[in-house]
Amino acid sequence: MTQNDDIVLKPAVVFTFFKVLPLILLALTFLLLAWWLSPYFILFSFAVCGAAWYRILYIRSFQYLFTAEYIRITRGIFFKRIDQAEMFRVKDFIITQSFALQLFKLMNLTLISTDNSNQVIYLQGIPESDIVDTIRNRVEETRRLIFTN
């Protein structure tokens, strides 16, 4: 249902791995404790592995759709949430890149909008690209169409 000029982005797999890495390390710690101290620590390891798996699925469920008129953010596994912001309401762009994101050519993009329900839109772990220029062009084009009519 997307058109040719629509852009769909998702967080990168590497970004997801680094977000879940503390939970994986905690699960491994519980496995070591189960080996050294008590086998009951395996239950904690399984619980943390389940939380890590859910977190991986949740982060990978994020989808950012950019059309000529709006931005749609879809997220959720069991309960879907879809946020939509009109393109002409976007005011500012902020790109942040930590050292780890720079290594893997990823970025976090923050969009500031005048919409009351979506004043700040976060796009985390997306591939480094010229998406900001594309959004800027679409915002200007949409504003031109709306305000000239």
N, C-alpha and C positions, 0 to 999 in steps of 0.2 A: 504494500500500500504506500510505499515511499516513492517519491518522484526521483528523477535523475539528479536534481540539484540538492536533494536532501543529504545531510551528513549524519551518520550514526557513529557514535563513539562509545566505548566501554573502557573501564579501568583495565590496565594491563595485568597479565598473569604475574609478572615479576613484582608489581606493586602489591598485589594480593598476598603473595608469599611473604613479603617483608612486613605487611600488616599483621600476619598471623604467626610470624616467627616467634614472638614471645610465648604464645600458647604452646607451640610445638616444643620449645625448650623446656617449658614447665612440665609438659607430659613426659618428656625424656627424663627429667629430674625425678618425677614420681616413679618411673620405671626403675631407675637406679636405686631409689629408696626401697622399692619392693624387693629388689634383688639383695640389698644389704641388710635391711631391717625386718620388714614384714611383708608378706605377700598381699596384705590388704591394701597397700598403696597402689596396686594395679587398678583397683576400682576408681581411685582418683585420676589415674592416668587415662582411663577410658572416658571418664567424664570430661576431662580437659580436651581429649581428642575429639569428642563429640562437639564441644563448643568451638574448637578450631575448624572443624568441618563445616559447621553451620555458618561461621564467620566467612569462610572461603566462598560458600554458595551465596551468601548475602552480598558480599562485595562484588562478586561476578554478576549479580543480577542487575546492577546499575546499568542503565542504558540512557544515553543522552542523544536526543534527536533534534537536529537543527533544520528547520525548514525556512522558507522565505518569510513566513509570517510569525512563527512562534518557536519557542524552545520547549521541548517536552522531556521531563526527567522521570524515568520509570525505575522503581526499585521495590524489592520485597520478594520473599519466597512464598510464605503462606498467605500473607496479606499484602496485596499489591498497593502501592501508592503511586499516583501519577500526578506530577505537578507540571503546570504549563504556564509559561510567561510569554507575553507578547514581545515580539522582537523590537518594536519601536520604543519599548519602555527601558531597554538596556541603556545605562548611562556610562559606566566605567568598567574597565577590565583590569584585573590584577593577576599577573603570572608569578607564581613562586616555585622555586626549584631548590630543594635541599641538595646536599652533595650526592646522596644516594640516587635521587631522581635524575640528577645531571649525568651520572654514570650510565644509567639505563635509558637516557634520552626520553624521560617522562617529565610531566609538569602538572602542577595544580593550577587550575584556572578559576578565579573568583569573578563573578559578574555582579555588579551592583545595578539594581533596577529601581524604578519608581513605583513598582507594583507593591501594594500594601501586603499582600499575602506572600510574596516571594521577593523580599527586598535584597537578599543576598543568595546567590546561587553558586554552590560549590561543585566543581567538576574535578575530582581527584584522580591522580594516577593515569591521566590520558597521555597518549603518545605526543611527543613534541611535534608541532606542526604550525602552519600558518592559519590556524583556525580563528585567531583573533582578527586578522585582516578580513577574513571571510565574514565573520560576525559583524564587524564594523561596516563593511560594504552593504550587508543586508539590512542593518539598522538604518543606515542613511537612505537606502532605496525605499524601505517601508515608510519611513517618516516623510519622504518626498511624495509618495503615493497618497498617504493619509491627509497630509496638510495641504496638498494642492487641490483636493476634491472639495 
